[in-house]
Amino acid sequence: MQVLVIGAGVIGLAIARTAAQAGHDVTVAEMTGGIANGVSSRNSEVIHAGLYYPTDSLRARHCVRGRRMLYAFCGSHDVPHRKCGKLVVATSPAELAKVETIHTQAQINGVEGTEMIGANAARAMESELSCIGALWSPETGIIDSHAFMRALWGELEDCGGAIAFATPVERLSFKAPHWRVQFGGREPCTLEFDAVVNAAGLGAQALARRIEGYPAEQVPRLVLGKGNYFGYAGRPVFSRLIYPTPIDGGLGVHVTLDMAGRMRFGPDVEWVSEENYAVDPRRADSFYSRIRTYWPDLPDGSLVPDYSGIRPKLRGPGEPQADFMIAGPAEHGMPRLVNLFGIESPGLTASLSLAEDVVGKLA
C-alpha cells in the first residue's frame, strides 16, 4: 500500500517508520526544509510516566505503553536519555490532597513504582526543595528528542521510505480507489496514494478543511497554548525533575533538565491567537513567584528568556483538558484516512504507541 504521511514531526516520523516496517511504500510530505521544525522541536524533552491522564483515555493508554516502548527504543538505538525520575510537590494541604489524587490516578493507569513521600524524604532526595509532601515517579525521564527523531528518520529510509521536504499539501480528494493529492512548492504536482495520514500538528485542522468532502463538523477548533521557558543562569541545584501541582491548561512551571544537565523552568500557559515564539522577559516576574513556592532560594536575576513552544490544544482557558483526537474511517467515513488533532503533551512519549494504532486504522 502506498501511504502518504503529512508532517515530519515526531508523530509523523513515528507513523511513517511503523508503516514502512509493516511493508508499506511510505512518503512523508513536509512543508519546511527539515524534520521537527514545529511542535516537536519546542518541548520539555520529558519522557512522561503517565500520571495525570483520565482512566481509559487515549493519553493514558498511549503514554504508559509509549513510554515503555520509548525506553526500549532508546536502549536499542543508542538514543541519549536518562531515567532521572520526578517529584510532583505539594506546598499546602489543598495541594497535597490534589497530589494524592494524582497518585491514585497513576496507579489506575498502571504506572510503575509511584509512591507518596513526606517532606523529609523529598528533601533527602533534593536538598533545595521546599514542600510538605510529594509524589515520587521513578519512571519519568528525559530524552534527546532530536536524536530520537533522527533515529526514526533513519529507520524509515532503511525500509525504503522517503521524506519530501519543502512540499506543502494543497488539496486532497478521494477518487476510488485512490487519494489524489495536490502538492505545491518548487515542483507542484498531483500524485495518487492508497492511504493518507494527517500529522500536521498546528496545521492539522487547516489541512483537514482542504480534504474534499470531509465533514466540516468533524474538524475541531484549534486553540493555541503557548508555553514559555526560562533558563537558569547558574549551576543546576536539582538532579531530578520537579513539578508543582498542576494548573489550568498545563502541568505548571516545573524544573526540567536536558542531557547536558542544564536546568530550565517552564512552561507556563499563555493563550495566544497566532504563532509567535518570542519570550517576553517580563513573564519572568510570574516565574519567580511560582518557582519560589517550592524553591525559596531562587536568586534574583537568575532567570533568562530561553525558548517557547505552542501546543495544538482543542480546548481553551477554563475548559477541561481534551483527549487526543484520532479520526479514522470509523469516525468520518472516508476510506484509509486518519487525521490527528490535538496531539500535544505527552505526544512525544506516546509517539511509538500512537504510530501502531494509526497504522492499524489504515488497513
C-alpha positions as a Markdown table, in Angstrom:
| # | Residue | x | y | z |
|---|---|---|---|---|
| 1 | Met | 0.0 | 0.0 | 0.0 |
| 2 | Gln | 1.3 | 3.5 | -0.9 |
| 3 | Val | 1.0 | 5.7 | 2.2 |
| 4 | Leu | 1.4 | 9.4 | 2.4 |
| 5 | Val | 2.2 | 10.9 | 5.9 |
| 6 | Ile | 1.8 | 14.7 | 6.1 |
| 7 | Gly | 4.2 | 16.2 | 8.6 |
| 8 | Ala | 7.7 | 15.3 | 9.7 |
| 9 | Gly | 7.4 | 15.9 | 13.4 |
| 10 | Val | 7.8 | 13.2 | 15.9 |
| 11 | Ile | 4.3 | 11.8 | 15.4 |
| 12 | Gly | 4.6 | 11.8 | 11.6 |
| 13 | Leu | 8.0 | 10.2 | 11.7 |
| 14 | Ala | 6.9 | 7.5 | 14.1 |
| 15 | Ile | 3.9 | 6.7 | 12.0 |
| 16 | Ala | 5.9 | 6.7 | 8.8 |
| 17 | Arg | 8.6 | 4.4 | 10.3 |
| 18 | Thr | 6.0 | 2.0 | 11.6 |
| 19 | Ala | 4.1 | 1.9 | 8.3 |
| 20 | Ala | 7.4 | 1.3 | 6.4 |
| 21 | Gln | 8.3 | -1.5 | 8.8 |
| 22 | Ala | 4.9 | -3.1 | 8.1 |
| 23 | Gly | 5.8 | -3.3 | 4.4 |
| 24 | His | 4.1 | -0.2 | 3.0 |
| 25 | Asp | 5.6 | 2.2 | 0.5 |
| 26 | Val | 5.8 | 5.4 | 2.5 |
| 27 | Thr | 6.3 | 9.0 | 1.6 |
| 28 | Val | 6.4 | 11.9 | 4.1 |
| 29 | Ala | 5.4 | 15.4 | 2.9 |
| 30 | Glu | 6.9 | 18.1 | 5.0 |
| 31 | Met | 6.3 | 21.8 | 4.2 |
| 32 | Thr | 9.5 | 23.0 | 5.8 |
| 33 | Gly | 13.1 | 22.2 | 4.9 |
| 34 | Gly | 13.8 | 19.7 | 7.6 |
| 35 | Ile | 12.3 | 17.4 | 10.3 |
| 36 | Ala | 10.8 | 18.6 | 13.6 |
| 37 | Asn | 10.5 | 22.3 | 12.7 |
| 38 | Gly | 7.2 | 22.7 | 14.5 |
| 39 | Val | 5.8 | 21.5 | 17.8 |
| 40 | Ser | 8.3 | 18.6 | 18.2 |
| 41 | Ser | 11.3 | 20.9 | 18.4 |
| 42 | Arg | 9.8 | 23.1 | 21.2 |
| 43 | Asn | 9.1 | 21.0 | 24.3 |
| 44 | Ser | 10.5 | 19.9 | 27.6 |
| 45 | Glu | 12.0 | 16.7 | 26.2 |
| 46 | Val | 10.5 | 14.8 | 29.1 |
| 47 | Ile | 9.6 | 11.1 | 28.9 |
| 48 | His | 6.3 | 11.1 | 30.9 |
| 49 | Ala | 5.3 | 8.2 | 33.1 |
| 50 | Gly | 1.5 | 8.7 | 32.6 |
| 51 | Leu | 0.5 | 10.0 | 35.9 |
| 52 | Tyr | -2.3 | 12.5 | 35.2 |
| 53 | Tyr | -4.4 | 11.3 | 32.4 |
| 54 | Pro | -8.1 | 10.2 | 32.9 |
| 55 | Thr | -8.9 | 6.5 | 33.1 |
| 56 | Asp | -9.0 | 4.7 | 29.7 |
| 57 | Ser | -8.2 | 8.0 | 27.8 |
| 58 | Leu | -6.0 | 7.9 | 24.7 |
| 59 | Arg | -3.5 | 9.9 | 26.6 |
| 60 | Ala | -3.3 | 7.4 | 29.4 |
| 61 | Arg | -3.2 | 4.4 | 27.3 |
| 62 | His | -0.6 | 5.6 | 24.7 |
| 63 | Cys | 1.5 | 7.5 | 27.3 |
| 64 | Val | 2.1 | 4.4 | 29.5 |
| 65 | Arg | 2.5 | 2.0 | 26.6 |
| 66 | Gly | 4.5 | 4.5 | 24.6 |
| 67 | Arg | 6.8 | 5.3 | 27.4 |
| 68 | Arg | 7.8 | 1.6 | 27.8 |
| 69 | Met | 8.3 | 1.4 | 24.0 |
| 70 | Leu | 10.3 | 4.6 | 24.0 |
| 71 | Tyr | 12.8 | 3.4 | 26.7 |
| 72 | Ala | 13.3 | 0.2 | 24.8 |
| 73 | Phe | 13.8 | 2.1 | 21.6 |
| 74 | Cys | 16.3 | 4.4 | 23.2 |
| 75 | Gly | 18.2 | 1.4 | 24.6 |
| 76 | Ser | 18.4 | -0.4 | 21.3 |
| 77 | His | 19.2 | 2.6 | 19.2 |
| 78 | Asp | 21.7 | 4.4 | 21.4 |
| 79 | Val | 19.4 | 7.5 | 21.8 |
| 80 | Pro | 20.7 | 9.6 | 24.7 |
| 81 | His | 18.2 | 9.5 | 27.6 |
| 82 | Arg | 18.1 | 9.3 | 31.3 |
| 83 | Lys | 15.5 | 7.9 | 33.7 |
| 84 | Cys | 16.0 | 10.6 | 36.3 |
| 85 | Gly | 12.6 | 10.4 | 37.9 |
| 86 | Lys | 10.5 | 13.3 | 39.1 |
| 87 | Leu | 8.8 | 14.7 | 42.1 |
| 88 | Val | 5.3 | 16.3 | 42.0 |
| 89 | Val | 5.4 | 18.6 | 45.0 |
| 90 | Ala | 2.7 | 20.0 | 47.3 |
| 91 | Thr | 3.2 | 23.2 | 49.3 |
| 92 | Ser | -0.2 | 23.3 | 51.0 |
| 93 | Pro | -2.7 | 20.9 | 52.4 |
| 94 | Ala | -5.0 | 21.5 | 49.4 |
| 95 | Glu | -2.2 | 20.8 | 47.0 |
| 96 | Leu | -1.3 | 17.7 | 48.9 |
| 97 | Ala | -4.8 | 16.3 | 48.5 |
| 98 | Lys | -4.6 | 17.0 | 44.8 |
| 99 | Val | -1.2 | 15.3 | 44.5 |
| 100 | Glu | -2.7 | 12.3 | 46.3 |
| 101 | Thr | -5.5 | 12.1 | 43.7 |
| 102 | Ile | -2.7 | 12.1 | 41.0 |
| 103 | His | -1.1 | 9.2 | 42.7 |
| 104 | Thr | -4.4 | 7.3 | 42.7 |
| 105 | Gln | -4.8 | 8.0 | 39.0 |
| 106 | Ala | -1.2 | 6.9 | 38.3 |
| 107 | Gln | -2.0 | 3.6 | 39.9 |
| 108 | Ile | -5.2 | 3.2 | 37.9 |
| 109 | Asn | -3.2 | 4.0 | 34.7 |
| 110 | Gly | -0.7 | 1.2 | 35.5 |
| 111 | Val | 2.3 | 3.5 | 36.2 |
| 112 | Glu | 5.0 | 1.5 | 38.0 |
| 113 | Gly | 6.8 | 2.5 | 41.2 |
| 114 | Thr | 5.0 | 5.6 | 42.2 |
| 115 | Glu | 4.7 | 6.5 | 45.9 |
| 116 | Met | 3.8 | 9.3 | 48.2 |
| 117 | Ile | 6.6 | 10.6 | 50.3 |
| 118 | Gly | 6.9 | 13.1 | 53.1 |
| 119 | Ala | 8.7 | 16.4 | 53.2 |
| 120 | Asn | 11.8 | 14.9 | 54.9 |
| 121 | Ala | 12.1 | 12.2 | 52.3 |
| 122 | Ala | 11.7 | 14.7 | 49.5 |
| 123 | Arg | 14.4 | 16.9 | 50.9 |
| 124 | Ala | 16.7 | 13.9 | 51.3 |
| 125 | Met | 16.4 | 13.5 | 47.6 |
| 126 | Glu | 16.6 | 17.2 | 46.7 |
| 127 | Ser | 18.1 | 19.3 | 49.5 |
| 128 | Glu | 16.9 | 22.7 | 48.0 |
| 129 | Leu | 13.3 | 21.6 | 47.8 |
| 130 | Ser | 10.6 | 23.0 | 50.0 |
| 131 | Cys | 7.3 | 21.1 | 50.2 |
| 132 | Ile | 5.0 | 19.3 | 52.7 |
| 133 | Gly | 4.9 | 16.1 | 50.7 |
| 134 | Ala | 5.4 | 14.8 | 47.1 |
| 135 | Leu | 4.6 | 12.1 | 44.7 |
| 136 | Trp | 7.8 | 10.3 | 43.5 |
| 137 | Ser | 7.7 | 8.9 | 39.9 |
| 138 | Pro | 10.8 | 6.9 | 39.2 |
| 139 | Glu | 9.8 | 6.1 | 35.6 |
| 140 | Thr | 9.9 | 9.7 | 34.4 |
| 141 | Gly | 12.9 | 10.7 | 32.4 |
| 142 | Ile | 14.5 | 13.0 | 29.8 |
| 143 | Ile | 15.5 | 12.4 | 26.2 |
| 144 | Asp | 17.4 | 13.9 | 23.4 |
| 145 | Ser | 14.3 | 14.3 | 21.2 |
| 146 | His | 16.2 | 15.3 | 18.1 |
| 147 | Ala | 18.4 | 12.2 | 18.3 |
| 148 | Phe | 15.2 | 10.1 | 18.7 |
| 149 | Met | 13.7 | 11.7 | 15.6 |
| 150 | Arg | 16.8 | 11.2 | 13.6 |
| 151 | Ala | 16.7 | 7.6 | 14.5 |
| 152 | Leu | 13.1 | 7.3 | 13.3 |
| 153 | Trp | 14.1 | 9.0 | 10.0 |
| 154 | Gly | 17.0 | 6.6 | 9.6 |
| 155 | Glu | 14.8 | 3.5 | 10.1 |
| 156 | Leu | 12.2 | 5.0 | 7.7 |
| 157 | Glu | 14.8 | 5.3 | 5.0 |
| 158 | Asp | 16.2 | 1.8 | 5.8 |
| 159 | Cys | 12.8 | 0.4 | 5.0 |
| 160 | Gly | 12.6 | 2.3 | 1.7 |
| 161 | Gly | 10.6 | 5.3 | 2.8 |
| 162 | Ala | 11.4 | 8.9 | 2.0 |
| 163 | Ile | 10.7 | 12.5 | 3.1 |
| 164 | Ala | 9.9 | 15.2 | 0.5 |
| 165 | Phe | 10.9 | 18.5 | 2.1 |
| 166 | Ala | 9.5 | 21.9 | 1.1 |
| 167 | Thr | 6.5 | 20.1 | -0.2 |
| 168 | Pro | 3.2 | 21.6 | 1.1 |
| 169 | Val | -0.1 | 19.7 | 0.6 |
| 170 | Glu | -2.6 | 22.0 | -1.0 |
| 171 | Arg | -5.7 | 19.7 | -1.6 |
| 172 | Leu | -6.8 | 16.1 | -1.2 |
| 173 | Ser | -9.7 | 14.3 | -2.8 |
| 174 | Phe | -10.8 | 10.7 | -2.9 |
| 175 | Lys | -11.4 | 9.2 | -6.3 |
| 176 | Ala | -11.9 | 5.5 | -5.8 |
| 177 | Pro | -9.7 | 3.6 | -5.2 |
| 178 | His | -7.1 | 6.3 | -4.6 |
| 179 | Trp | -6.4 | 9.5 | -2.8 |
| 180 | Arg | -5.4 | 12.3 | -5.2 |
| 181 | Val | -3.1 | 14.7 | -3.5 |
| 182 | Gln | -2.1 | 18.1 | -4.9 |
| 183 | Phe | 1.4 | 19.3 | -3.8 |
| 184 | Gly | 2.7 | 22.8 | -4.0 |
| 185 | Gly | 6.3 | 24.0 | -3.6 |
| 186 | Arg | 9.0 | 24.3 | -6.2 |
| 187 | Glu | 7.7 | 21.4 | -8.3 |
| 188 | Pro | 3.9 | 21.4 | -8.0 |
| 189 | Cys | 2.3 | 18.0 | -9.0 |
| 190 | Thr | -0.6 | 15.7 | -8.3 |
| 191 | Leu | 0.0 | 12.1 | -7.1 |
| 192 | Glu | -2.1 | 9.2 | -6.0 |
| 193 | Phe | -1.9 | 7.3 | -2.8 |
| 194 | Asp | -3.8 | 4.4 | -1.2 |
| 195 | Ala | -3.8 | 5.9 | 2.3 |
| 196 | Val | -3.2 | 9.3 | 3.9 |
| 197 | Val | -2.3 | 10.3 | 7.5 |
| 198 | Asn | -2.6 | 13.9 | 8.5 |
| 199 | Ala | 0.0 | 14.5 | 11.2 |
| 200 | Ala | 0.5 | 18.2 | 10.5 |
| 201 | Gly | 0.4 | 19.4 | 14.2 |
| 202 | Leu | -0.6 | 23.0 | 14.3 |
| 203 | Gly | -1.7 | 22.8 | 10.7 |
| 204 | Ala | -3.8 | 19.7 | 11.0 |
| 205 | Gln | -7.2 | 21.5 | 11.2 |
| 206 | Ala | -6.4 | 23.7 | 8.2 |
| 207 | Leu | -5.3 | 20.7 | 6.2 |
| 208 | Ala | -8.4 | 18.7 | 7.1 |
| 209 | Arg | -10.5 | 21.6 | 5.7 |
| 210 | Arg | -8.7 | 21.1 | 2.4 |
| 211 | Ile | -9.9 | 17.5 | 2.1 |
| 212 | Glu | -12.7 | 17.4 | -0.4 |
| 213 | Gly | -15.9 | 16.0 | 1.1 |
| 214 | Tyr | -14.5 | 15.8 | 4.6 |
| 215 | Pro | -17.3 | 16.6 | 7.1 |
| 216 | Ala | -16.8 | 20.1 | 8.5 |
| 217 | Glu | -18.3 | 19.2 | 11.8 |
| 218 | Gln | -15.5 | 16.6 | 12.3 |
| 219 | Val | -12.8 | 19.3 | 12.3 |
| 220 | Pro | -12.3 | 20.5 | 15.9 |
| 221 | Arg | -11.3 | 24.1 | 16.7 |
| 222 | Leu | -7.7 | 24.8 | 17.3 |
| 223 | Val | -6.6 | 26.7 | 20.4 |
| 224 | Leu | -3.0 | 27.9 | 20.7 |
| 225 | Gly | -1.5 | 27.4 | 24.1 |
| 226 | Lys | 1.9 | 29.0 | 24.2 |
| 227 | Gly | 4.5 | 27.7 | 26.7 |
| 228 | Asn | 7.5 | 29.9 | 27.6 |
| 229 | Tyr | 10.7 | 28.6 | 29.1 |
| 230 | Phe | 13.4 | 30.5 | 31.1 |
| 231 | Gly | 16.9 | 29.2 | 31.5 |
| 232 | Tyr | 18.8 | 29.3 | 34.9 |
| 233 | Ala | 22.0 | 31.3 | 34.8 |
| 234 | Gly | 23.8 | 29.2 | 37.4 |
| 235 | Arg | 24.8 | 25.7 | 38.4 |
| 236 | Pro | 21.9 | 23.3 | 38.5 |
| 237 | Val | 20.6 | 22.6 | 42.0 |
| 238 | Phe | 18.3 | 19.7 | 41.2 |
| 239 | Ser | 19.1 | 16.3 | 39.7 |
| 240 | Arg | 15.5 | 15.3 | 39.2 |
| 241 | Leu | 12.6 | 16.9 | 37.5 |
| 242 | Ile | 10.5 | 18.9 | 40.0 |
| 243 | Tyr | 6.8 | 19.6 | 39.1 |
| 244 | Pro | 4.4 | 21.7 | 41.1 |
| 245 | Thr | 0.7 | 20.7 | 41.5 |
| 246 | Pro | -0.9 | 21.1 | 38.0 |
| 247 | Ile | -2.6 | 24.2 | 36.9 |
| 248 | Asp | -5.4 | 25.0 | 34.4 |
| 249 | Gly | -4.1 | 24.2 | 30.9 |
| 250 | Gly | -0.8 | 22.6 | 31.9 |
| 251 | Leu | 1.4 | 21.0 | 34.5 |
| 252 | Gly | 2.8 | 24.2 | 36.0 |
| 253 | Val | 6.2 | 25.9 | 35.8 |
| 254 | His | 8.5 | 23.0 | 36.5 |
| 255 | Val | 12.2 | 22.2 | 36.7 |
| 256 | Thr | 13.4 | 20.5 | 33.5 |
| 257 | Leu | 16.9 | 19.2 | 32.7 |
| 258 | Asp | 18.5 | 18.5 | 29.4 |
| 259 | Met | 21.0 | 15.8 | 28.6 |
| 260 | Ala | 23.9 | 18.2 | 29.3 |
| 261 | Gly | 22.5 | 18.8 | 32.8 |
| 262 | Arg | 21.3 | 22.4 | 32.1 |
| 263 | Met | 18.4 | 23.5 | 34.2 |
| 264 | Arg | 15.5 | 25.5 | 32.9 |
| 265 | Phe | 12.0 | 26.3 | 34.0 |
| 266 | Gly | 8.7 | 26.1 | 32.2 |
| 267 | Pro | 6.4 | 26.0 | 30.5 |
| 268 | Asp | 3.7 | 28.5 | 31.7 |
| 269 | Val | 0.4 | 28.8 | 29.8 |
| 270 | Glu | -0.1 | 31.8 | 27.6 |
| 271 | Trp | -3.2 | 31.7 | 25.4 |
| 272 | Val | -2.4 | 33.3 | 22.0 |
| 273 | Ser | -4.2 | 33.9 | 18.8 |
| 274 | Glu | -1.3 | 33.4 | 16.4 |
| 275 | Glu | 2.1 | 31.8 | 16.2 |
| 276 | Asn | 4.7 | 33.9 | 18.0 |
| 277 | Tyr | 7.8 | 32.3 | 19.6 |
| 278 | Ala | 9.3 | 35.4 | 21.2 |
| 279 | Val | 9.7 | 35.0 | 25.0 |
| 280 | Asp | 8.7 | 38.2 | 26.8 |
| 281 | Pro | 11.3 | 38.9 | 29.6 |
| 282 | Arg | 8.6 | 40.4 | 31.7 |
| 283 | Arg | 7.0 | 37.0 | 32.2 |
| 284 | Ala | 9.9 | 36.2 | 34.5 |
| 285 | Asp | 8.1 | 38.0 | 37.3 |
| 286 | Ser | 5.4 | 35.4 | 37.5 |
| 287 | Phe | 8.1 | 32.6 | 37.1 |
| 288 | Tyr | 10.0 | 33.8 | 40.2 |
| 289 | Ser | 6.8 | 33.8 | 42.3 |
| 290 | Arg | 5.7 | 30.3 | 41.1 |
| 291 | Ile | 9.2 | 28.7 | 41.4 |
| 292 | Arg | 9.8 | 30.1 | 44.9 |
| 293 | Thr | 6.8 | 28.2 | 46.2 |
| 294 | Tyr | 9.0 | 25.1 | 46.0 |
| 295 | Trp | 12.5 | 26.6 | 45.7 |
| 296 | Pro | 12.5 | 29.6 | 48.1 |
| 297 | Asp | 16.2 | 30.3 | 47.5 |
| 298 | Leu | 15.9 | 31.0 | 43.8 |
| 299 | Pro | 18.3 | 34.0 | 43.4 |
| 300 | Asp | 17.1 | 37.3 | 41.9 |
| 301 | Gly | 18.2 | 37.9 | 38.4 |
| 302 | Ser | 18.9 | 34.3 | 37.7 |
| 303 | Leu | 16.2 | 33.6 | 35.0 |
| 304 | Val | 16.9 | 34.4 | 31.4 |
| 305 | Pro | 14.5 | 34.0 | 28.5 |
| 306 | Asp | 15.1 | 30.8 | 26.6 |
| 307 | Tyr | 12.6 | 29.5 | 24.1 |
| 308 | Ser | 8.9 | 28.8 | 23.7 |
| 309 | Gly | 6.5 | 26.3 | 22.1 |
| 310 | Ile | 2.9 | 26.2 | 21.1 |
| 311 | Arg | 0.6 | 23.4 | 21.9 |
| 312 | Pro | -2.2 | 22.5 | 19.4 |
| 313 | Lys | -4.9 | 22.4 | 22.0 |
| 314 | Leu | -8.6 | 21.6 | 21.4 |
| 315 | Arg | -10.0 | 23.5 | 24.4 |
| 316 | Gly | -9.2 | 26.9 | 25.8 |
| 317 | Pro | -8.9 | 28.6 | 29.2 |
| 318 | Gly | -11.3 | 27.3 | 31.9 |
| 319 | Glu | -12.2 | 24.3 | 29.9 |
| 320 | Pro | -11.3 | 20.7 | 30.8 |
| 321 | Gln | -8.3 | 19.2 | 29.1 |
| 322 | Ala | -9.2 | 17.5 | 25.8 |
| 323 | Asp | -8.0 | 14.0 | 24.9 |
| 324 | Phe | -6.0 | 13.2 | 21.8 |
| 325 | Met | -8.3 | 13.0 | 18.7 |
| 326 | Ile | -7.5 | 10.3 | 16.2 |
| 327 | Ala | -10.1 | 10.5 | 13.5 |
| 328 | Gly | -10.1 | 7.4 | 11.3 |
| 329 | Pro | -12.6 | 5.9 | 8.8 |
| 330 | Ala | -14.9 | 4.8 | 11.7 |
| 331 | Glu | -15.3 | 8.5 | 12.7 |
| 332 | His | -15.5 | 10.3 | 9.4 |
| 333 | Gly | -16.5 | 7.6 | 6.9 |
| 334 | Met | -13.7 | 8.2 | 4.4 |
| 335 | Pro | -11.5 | 5.2 | 3.5 |
| 336 | Arg | -7.9 | 4.9 | 4.6 |
| 337 | Leu | -7.6 | 8.4 | 6.0 |
| 338 | Val | -6.5 | 9.3 | 9.5 |
| 339 | Asn | -6.4 | 12.8 | 10.9 |
| 340 | Leu | -4.6 | 13.5 | 14.2 |
| 341 | Phe | -5.8 | 16.6 | 16.2 |
| 342 | Gly | -4.6 | 18.0 | 19.5 |
| 343 | Ile | -1.5 | 15.8 | 19.8 |
| 344 | Glu | 0.3 | 17.8 | 22.5 |
| 345 | Ser | 1.9 | 16.5 | 25.7 |
| 346 | Pro | 2.5 | 13.6 | 26.2 |
| 347 | Gly | 2.7 | 13.2 | 22.4 |
| 348 | Leu | 6.5 | 12.7 | 22.3 |
| 349 | Thr | 6.3 | 9.9 | 24.9 |
| 350 | Ala | 3.2 | 8.4 | 23.3 |
| 351 | Ser | 4.5 | 8.5 | 19.7 |
| 352 | Leu | 5.5 | 4.9 | 19.1 |
| 353 | Ser | 2.3 | 3.6 | 20.6 |
| 354 | Leu | 0.2 | 6.1 | 18.6 |
| 355 | Ala | 2.0 | 5.1 | 15.5 |
| 356 | Glu | 1.0 | 1.4 | 15.8 |
| 357 | Asp | -2.6 | 2.5 | 16.4 |
| 358 | Val | -2.8 | 4.8 | 13.4 |
| 359 | Val | -1.2 | 2.3 | 11.0 |
| 360 | Gly | -3.7 | -0.3 | 12.2 |
| 361 | Lys | -6.5 | 2.1 | 11.2 |
| 362 | Leu | -5.2 | 2.2 | 7.6 |
| 363 | Ala | -5.7 | -1.5 | 6.8 |
